[in-house]
Amino acid sequence: MNENKLLHRLRAGDESVLPELIRRYSAYAYAIASNILSHALGEEDIEEVVSDSFLSIWEHRESIETDMLKAYLAAVVRNKARSALRKYHAEDPLEDDVLRISIPNQPEQRILMSELREITHAAVDSLGEPDREIFQRYYFLYQKTEEISEALGLKDATVRARLARGRRRLKDYLKERGFSCEDAHY
């Protein structure tokens, strides 16, 4: 079943979708939560964040306004992981440097954030390889630069330089389309 059908059935309240959603995306959700929390919290806390994320998606299924279920799940997991860090007063080493994708409550904010998400994904996709992969690993999977450099066979300094260049390009890309840095939550 493709992601659109899965999302349609989820929105309709089909209870058989939840186990499929968990089967399909639990490793992905776990990787995101683990990369955010492993420096501060234990395995049990990571698993709780993942479970809470799937529960939250189920509970708010009717209000999901995106067609990108996997990206929406990633945003939910990141938000839940950040909340867990705040709850335990743990430090998030990426807090000052991460593009945060929140899920706003006001309709006009949702429209703006939806447009910003699309433009941001297009900007990341335009980076080209290996910059796109570096950016995705660092900002969306929360891998450390050392892990990325090892996985891609690059020097750590090269990964950091490419991240800095990617941030500048993303910032310029967003500004060209009418978004300020405040809109992007840098």
Sequence and secondary structure as in RCSB ss.txt:
>XXXX:A:sequence
MNENKLLHRLRAGDESVLPELIRRYSAYAYAIASNILSHALGEEDIEEVVSDSFLSIWEHRESIETDMLKAYLAA
VVRNKARSALRKYHAEDPLEDDVLRISIPNQPEQRILMSELREITHAAVDSLGEPDREIFQRYYFLYQKTEEISE
ALGLKDATVRARLARGRRRLKDYLKERGFSCEDAHY
>XXXX:A:secstr
  HHHHHHHHHTT TTHHHHHHHHHHHHHHHHHHHHHTTTS HHHHHHHHHHHHHHHHHTGGG   S HHHHHHH
HHHHHHHHHHHHTT   TTTTT       SSHHHHHHHHHHHHHHHHHHHTT TTHHHHHHHHHTS   HHHHHH
HHT  HHHHHHHHHHHHHHHHHHHHHTT  HHHHT 
